[in-house]
């Protein structure tokens, strides 16, 4: 029996979306849906929810929960990863509160920046353990990574773990629909092209019937900037650098040195930047699940509509050989010619029975490549730190981070890193 293994299956709502999609996909009927999580209680909740969905959706998929990770992976054809190492409490709290002591403020802290660096450092050893198990019990499996920090983890899974892996992020899928809806532009018949790095990919082209839509997009965006709205950072970046970026304004506010600045406190209000946004979301999600748990788990007639998540569409394309296009995170094997070959990039990919095939992009506009490289620098040095266990490379990663280096002195950055290493304790390996 073919198997889809879900690592981090305690993420019950996300499991519902991804594996609910699988249960609605004809080509994936009869697959075993193998669930694994280190939290036994959350694992049982996800198993119960999926059993309810199996009944209500009339699926022939087999639901099975595992407490042994290697057995959950054994023989898998597809592996979906949605773990979060350290969770909100204690690790996300640590990532936000200690930098605040140094005057360093963040919004999401899950990609680059100090928060992104330490989220990577505690997650890389775990995903490499996954890779070792996969090499032993299902070496041909396709690994679908949804876990952030996306670029670094996908890079490590491929370059060090030796896996067939692709990183999947919502930002490419929702970029154009959300932008056009906010600007009041019809998306029908629009042709687009997106490429860059995860959370900082660029809408390189937007045309309709051969007409470039960017002049109208920028005109409307400039008008919107006259009053406060949810996407001011991205509009400002587009108006200054010429192109719209895929990930949200709250994310991009901390990827660049321009927006969160102690010496310019007025920028926070001017660009409507939600400081400490991710901790707020975590608290709301935890509370929301507690309020919804019983009604969801007790609903024997739970409904589901196939979502936008790429996972089931990728599996369906491979099983049926009906091509499907995604925006995927893959290694830069000459795909974007003015970004480093060691980087993980986000490019259009074609999926069919041959697997995931990335497409050639060529050079990005030079200013966009330059912005991407500022984040790639920190990503690659974070990988080097995890690989060598040399503390100095953690310092290098932080010293080169655009937001951190714009706010703190070199000595303070080193002290901050030392304090974060100490606070993380057993969540991190020993750095010499």
C-alpha positions as CSV (number, residue, x, y, z in Angstrom):
1,X,0.0,0.0,0.0
2,X,1.4,3.4,-0.9
3,X,2.0,5.8,2.0
4,X,1.9,9.5,2.7
5,X,3.7,10.3,6.0
6,X,2.9,13.6,7.8
7,X,5.6,14.7,10.3
8,X,4.3,17.2,12.8
9,X,0.8,15.8,12.6
10,X,-0.1,17.6,15.9
11,X,-0.8,20.6,13.7
12,X,-4.4,19.5,13.5
13,X,-5.9,22.3,11.4
14,X,-3.0,22.1,8.8
15,X,-3.4,18.3,8.8
16,X,-7.1,18.8,8.0
17,X,-6.2,21.0,5.0
18,X,-3.4,18.9,3.5
19,X,-4.7,15.4,4.2
20,X,-8.3,16.5,3.7
21,X,-7.2,17.5,0.2
22,X,-5.7,14.0,-0.2
23,X,-8.9,12.4,0.7
24,X,-10.7,14.4,-1.9
25,X,-8.2,13.4,-4.7
26,X,-9.3,10.4,-6.7
27,X,-5.7,9.4,-7.6
28,X,-4.7,9.2,-3.9
29,X,-7.5,7.0,-2.7
30,X,-6.3,3.8,-0.9
31,X,-3.1,5.5,0.3
32,X,-2.1,5.1,4.0
33,X,-2.0,8.4,5.7
34,X,0.7,7.9,8.4
35,X,0.7,10.4,11.2
36,X,3.6,11.2,13.5
37,X,4.1,13.7,16.2
38,X,6.1,13.9,19.5
39,X,3.0,15.2,21.3
40,X,0.8,12.1,21.8
41,X,-2.3,14.0,22.7
42,X,-2.2,16.2,19.7
43,X,-1.5,13.2,17.5
44,X,-4.6,11.4,18.8
45,X,-6.7,14.5,18.1
46,X,-5.5,14.6,14.5
47,X,-6.1,10.9,14.1
48,X,-9.7,11.3,15.4
49,X,-10.4,14.3,13.1
50,X,-9.1,12.5,10.1
51,X,-11.2,9.4,10.9
52,X,-14.2,11.6,11.1
53,X,-13.3,13.2,7.7
54,X,-12.7,9.8,6.1
55,X,-16.2,8.8,7.1
56,X,-17.9,12.1,6.0
57,X,-15.9,12.4,2.7
58,X,-16.3,8.7,1.8
59,X,-12.5,8.3,1.3
60,X,-10.8,4.9,1.1
61,X,-7.6,6.3,2.6
62,X,-6.3,4.4,5.7
63,X,-5.6,6.6,8.7
64,X,-2.8,5.4,11.1
65,X,-1.0,7.1,13.9
66,X,2.5,6.2,14.9
67,X,4.6,6.8,17.9
68,X,7.8,5.4,16.2
69,X,9.0,7.9,13.6
70,X,11.0,5.4,11.6
71,X,8.0,3.1,11.3
72,X,5.8,6.0,10.3
73,X,8.3,6.8,7.4
74,X,8.9,3.2,6.4
75,X,8.0,2.7,2.7
76,X,6.6,6.2,2.3
77,X,6.2,7.6,-1.2
78,X,5.6,11.2,0.0
79,X,6.6,12.9,3.3
80,X,5.0,16.1,4.4
81,X,6.9,18.2,7.0
82,X,5.1,20.7,9.3
83,X,7.0,20.7,12.5
84,X,7.9,23.6,14.8
85,X,10.8,22.9,17.1
86,X,10.4,24.5,20.5
87,X,6.9,25.8,19.9
88,X,5.6,29.2,21.1
89,X,6.6,28.5,24.7
90,X,9.5,28.6,25.3
91,X,11.3,29.2,22.0
92,X,9.3,31.8,20.2
93,X,9.0,33.8,23.5
94,X,12.8,33.6,23.8
95,X,13.3,34.7,20.2
96,X,11.3,37.9,20.8
97,X,11.9,38.8,24.5
98,X,15.7,38.6,24.7
99,X,16.3,40.8,21.5
100,X,13.9,43.4,23.1
101,X,16.4,43.8,25.9
102,X,18.8,45.1,23.3
103,X,16.2,47.3,21.6
104,X,15.8,45.0,18.7
105,X,12.1,44.6,17.7
106,X,10.6,42.0,15.4
107,X,7.3,41.2,13.7
108,X,7.4,37.5,12.7
109,X,11.0,36.2,13.4
110,X,10.6,32.9,11.5
111,X,12.8,33.5,8.4
112,X,15.9,35.6,8.8
113,X,16.8,38.1,11.5
114,X,17.7,37.0,15.0
115,X,14.5,35.0,15.4
116,X,15.0,33.2,12.1
117,X,18.6,32.4,12.8
118,X,17.8,30.6,16.1
119,X,14.7,29.0,14.7
120,X,17.0,27.5,12.1
121,X,19.6,26.4,14.5
122,X,17.2,24.4,16.7
123,X,15.4,22.9,13.7
124,X,18.3,21.9,11.4
125,X,19.4,19.0,13.6
126,X,15.9,17.6,13.7
127,X,15.3,17.7,10.0
128,X,18.7,16.0,9.4
129,X,17.5,13.2,11.8
130,X,14.5,13.0,9.5
131,X,16.7,12.7,6.5
132,X,18.8,9.9,8.0
133,X,15.6,7.9,8.7
134,X,14.3,8.6,5.2
135,X,17.6,7.4,3.6
136,X,17.2,4.2,5.6
137,X,13.5,3.3,5.2
138,X,12.1,5.3,2.2
139,X,15.1,6.7,0.2
140,X,13.0,7.4,-2.9
141,X,10.3,9.5,-1.1
142,X,9.6,13.0,-2.2
143,X,9.9,15.4,0.8
144,X,7.4,18.3,0.8
145,X,8.6,20.9,3.3
146,X,6.2,23.4,4.8
147,X,8.3,24.3,7.8
148,X,9.9,27.7,8.2
149,X,12.6,28.9,7.9
150,X,11.8,27.5,4.4
151,X,15.0,28.4,2.4
152,X,17.5,27.2,4.9
153,X,15.7,24.0,5.9
154,X,15.0,23.0,2.3
155,X,18.6,23.8,1.4
156,X,19.9,21.6,4.2
157,X,17.5,18.7,3.4
158,X,18.8,18.6,-0.2
159,X,22.4,19.6,0.2
160,X,23.2,17.7,3.4
161,X,20.4,15.3,3.8
162,X,20.5,14.1,0.2
163,X,16.7,14.1,-0.1
164,X,14.4,14.7,-3.1
165,X,12.8,17.7,-1.5
166,X,10.9,20.8,-2.4
167,X,9.8,23.7,-0.2
168,X,6.2,24.9,-0.4
169,X,5.0,28.3,0.7
170,X,1.6,30.0,0.4
171,X,3.1,33.4,-0.5
172,X,3.5,32.6,-4.2
173,X,-0.1,31.3,-4.5
174,X,-1.8,34.3,-2.8
175,X,0.5,37.1,-4.0
176,X,-1.3,38.1,-7.2
177,X,-4.9,37.5,-6.1
178,X,-4.4,39.5,-2.9
179,X,-2.5,42.4,-4.7
180,X,-5.1,42.7,-7.5
181,X,-8.0,42.4,-5.2
182,X,-6.6,45.2,-3.0
183,X,-6.0,47.4,-6.0
184,X,-9.3,46.6,-7.7
185,X,-7.8,45.0,-10.8
186,X,-9.4,42.0,-12.4
187,X,-7.1,38.9,-12.5
188,X,-8.9,37.2,-15.5
189,X,-6.6,36.6,-18.3
190,X,-3.5,37.9,-16.4
191,X,-0.2,36.3,-17.1
192,X,2.4,36.5,-14.3
193,X,6.0,35.3,-13.5
194,X,7.4,35.1,-10.0
195,X,10.9,34.2,-8.9
196,X,13.5,35.0,-6.2
197,X,13.9,33.4,-2.7
198,X,11.3,32.3,-0.3
199,X,9.4,35.2,1.3
200,X,11.3,37.5,-1.0
201,X,10.4,36.4,-4.5
202,X,9.3,39.0,-7.0
203,X,6.4,39.5,-9.3
204,X,8.7,40.0,-12.3
205,X,5.9,40.3,-14.9
206,X,2.2,41.0,-14.9
207,X,0.6,41.3,-18.4
208,X,-2.8,41.0,-20.0
209,X,-3.2,40.6,-23.7
210,X,0.5,41.6,-24.1
211,X,0.0,44.8,-22.1
212,X,2.3,45.5,-19.1
213,X,0.1,46.0,-16.0
214,X,2.9,47.4,-13.8
215,X,2.3,51.1,-14.6
216,X,-1.3,50.8,-13.5
217,X,-0.4,48.7,-10.5
218,X,2.1,51.3,-9.3
219,X,-0.3,54.2,-10.0
220,X,-3.0,52.6,-7.8
221,X,-0.5,51.6,-5.2
222,X,0.8,55.1,-4.9
223,X,-2.7,56.4,-4.4
224,X,-3.3,53.7,-1.6
225,X,-0.1,54.9,0.2
226,X,-1.9,58.2,1.0
227,X,-3.8,56.4,3.7
228,X,-3.0,53.6,6.1
229,X,-3.6,50.0,5.0
230,X,-2.3,46.5,5.6
231,X,0.3,46.3,2.8
232,X,2.3,49.6,3.1
233,X,5.7,48.0,3.4
234,X,5.4,46.0,0.2
235,X,4.0,48.9,-1.8
236,X,6.8,51.1,-0.6
237,X,9.4,48.5,-1.7
238,X,7.7,48.3,-5.1
239,X,7.6,52.0,-5.5
240,X,11.3,52.3,-4.6
241,X,12.7,49.1,-6.2
242,X,10.3,48.6,-9.1
243,X,8.7,45.2,-8.3
244,X,6.2,43.7,-5.8
245,X,7.4,41.1,-3.4
246,X,5.5,37.9,-2.6
247,X,5.5,37.7,1.2
248,X,3.4,40.0,3.5
249,X,4.3,43.5,4.7
250,X,4.7,42.3,8.3
251,X,7.3,39.8,7.2
252,X,9.2,42.2,4.8
253,X,9.3,44.9,7.4
254,X,12.0,42.9,9.2
255,X,13.9,41.5,6.1
256,X,15.2,45.0,5.2
257,X,17.0,47.8,7.2
258,X,14.5,50.5,6.2
259,X,11.4,50.1,8.3
260,X,11.9,49.1,12.0
261,X,14.4,51.7,13.3
262,X,14.8,53.1,16.8
263,X,15.9,56.5,15.5
264,X,12.8,56.7,13.3
265,X,10.0,55.5,15.5
266,X,7.4,57.3,13.3
267,X,8.0,54.7,10.6
268,X,6.1,52.1,12.6
269,X,2.9,54.0,12.4
270,X,3.6,55.4,9.0
271,X,3.9,51.9,7.4
272,X,1.5,50.3,9.8
273,X,4.0,47.7,11.1
274,X,2.6,45.2,13.6
275,X,5.5,44.6,16.0
276,X,5.3,41.3,18.0
277,X,2.8,40.0,15.4
278,X,3.8,36.4,15.5
279,X,3.5,35.9,19.3
280,X,0.0,37.4,19.1
281,X,-0.9,35.0,16.4
282,X,0.4,32.1,18.4
283,X,-1.7,33.0,21.4
284,X,-4.8,33.5,19.2
285,X,-4.2,30.1,17.5
286,X,-3.7,28.3,20.8
287,X,-6.9,29.9,22.2
288,X,-8.8,29.3,19.0
289,X,-7.9,25.6,18.9
290,X,-9.0,25.2,22.6
291,X,-12.3,26.7,21.7
292,X,-12.9,24.7,18.6
293,X,-11.3,21.4,19.6
294,X,-14.4,19.6,21.0
295,X,-16.7,20.8,18.2
296,X,-14.3,19.7,15.5
297,X,-13.3,16.4,17.0
298,X,-16.9,15.5,17.9
299,X,-18.2,16.3,14.4
300,X,-18.8,13.0,12.6
301,X,-20.0,14.9,9.5
302,X,-17.1,17.4,9.1
303,X,-16.9,18.9,5.7
304,X,-13.9,19.9,3.6
305,X,-13.3,21.6,0.3
306,X,-10.0,21.1,-1.5
307,X,-7.7,23.9,-0.5
308,X,-5.0,25.8,-2.4
309,X,-2.2,23.8,-0.7
310,X,0.2,22.4,-3.2
311,X,0.7,19.0,-1.6
312,X,-2.2,17.0,-2.9
313,X,-1.8,18.6,-6.4
314,X,1.9,17.6,-6.5
315,X,1.1,14.0,-5.5
316,X,-1.8,13.9,-8.0
317,X,0.4,15.2,-10.8
318,X,3.0,12.5,-10.1
319,X,0.4,9.7,-9.8
320,X,-1.5,10.7,-13.0
321,X,1.2,12.3,-15.1
322,X,-1.1,15.3,-15.6
323,X,1.2,18.3,-15.3
324,X,0.8,20.9,-12.6
325,X,2.7,24.2,-12.1
326,X,3.9,25.3,-8.6
327,X,6.2,27.9,-7.1
328,X,8.8,25.7,-5.4
329,X,11.9,26.1,-3.3
330,X,14.8,24.2,-4.8
331,X,18.6,24.5,-5.0
332,X,19.9,27.1,-7.4
333,X,21.3,24.8,-10.1
334,X,21.8,27.7,-12.5
335,X,18.2,28.7,-12.3
336,X,18.6,32.3,-11.2
337,X,22.0,33.3,-12.7
338,X,22.8,36.3,-10.5
339,X,22.2,34.5,-7.2
340,X,24.7,32.1,-5.5
341,X,24.6,28.5,-6.6
342,X,24.7,27.5,-2.9
343,X,21.3,29.2,-2.3
344,X,17.8,27.8,-2.2
345,X,15.7,29.8,-4.6
346,X,11.9,30.0,-5.3
347,X,11.0,29.5,-9.0
348,X,8.2,28.1,-11.2
349,X,8.4,24.3,-11.3
350,X,6.6,21.7,-13.4
351,X,5.3,18.6,-11.7
352,X,4.5,15.3,-13.5
353,X,5.4,11.7,-13.2
354,X,9.1,12.7,-13.5
355,X,8.8,14.6,-10.2
356,X,9.4,18.3,-9.6
357,X,11.3,20.0,-12.4
358,X,12.3,23.6,-11.8
359,X,12.4,26.1,-14.7
360,X,15.2,28.5,-15.8
361,X,14.7,32.1,-14.8
362,X,18.0,33.8,-15.7
363,X,19.1,37.1,-14.2
364,X,16.8,39.0,-11.8
365,X,16.8,42.8,-12.1
366,X,20.0,43.7,-10.4
367,X,18.4,45.6,-7.5
368,X,16.2,42.6,-6.7
369,X,19.1,40.2,-6.8
370,X,21.0,42.5,-4.5
371,X,18.1,42.5,-2.0
372,X,17.9,38.8,-2.1
373,X,21.6,38.4,-1.5
374,X,21.4,40.4,1.7
375,X,19.1,37.6,3.1
376,X,21.1,34.8,1.4
377,X,24.2,35.9,3.2
378,X,22.6,35.3,6.6
379,X,21.0,32.0,5.4
380,X,24.3,30.5,4.2
381,X,26.2,31.5,7.3
382,X,23.4,30.0,9.5
383,X,23.9,26.7,7.6
384,X,27.7,27.0,8.1
385,X,27.1,27.5,11.8
386,X,24.9,24.4,12.1
387,X,27.3,22.3,10.0
388,X,30.5,23.2,11.8
389,X,29.0,24.0,15.3
390,X,31.2,27.0,15.4
391,X,29.7,29.9,17.4
392,X,31.6,32.4,15.3
393,X,29.4,31.6,12.3
394,X,26.3,32.4,14.4
395,X,27.8,35.8,15.0
396,X,28.6,36.2,11.3
397,X,25.0,35.3,10.3
398,X,23.7,37.9,12.8
399,X,26.2,40.6,11.9
400,X,25.2,40.3,8.2
401,X,21.5,40.3,8.9
402,X,20.1,43.6,7.4
403,X,17.7,44.5,10.2
404,X,19.9,43.4,13.1
405,X,23.0,45.1,11.8
406,X,21.1,48.3,11.1
407,X,20.0,48.5,14.8
408,X,22.8,47.1,16.9
409,X,26.6,47.5,17.4
410,X,28.8,44.6,16.6
411,X,29.5,44.0,20.3
412,X,25.8,44.0,21.1
413,X,25.1,41.5,18.3
414,X,27.7,39.1,19.7
415,X,26.3,39.5,23.3
416,X,22.8,39.0,22.0
417,X,23.8,35.8,20.3
418,X,25.5,34.5,23.4
419,X,22.5,35.3,25.5
420,X,20.2,33.5,23.1
421,X,22.4,30.4,22.9
422,X,22.4,30.3,26.7
423,X,18.7,30.8,26.9
424,X,17.9,28.0,24.4
425,X,19.9,25.5,26.4
426,X,19.1,22.0,25.3
427,X,17.1,23.2,22.3
428,X,20.5,23.8,20.6
429,X,23.5,21.6,20.1
430,X,26.8,22.7,21.8
431,X,28.5,25.5,19.9
432,X,32.2,25.9,20.5
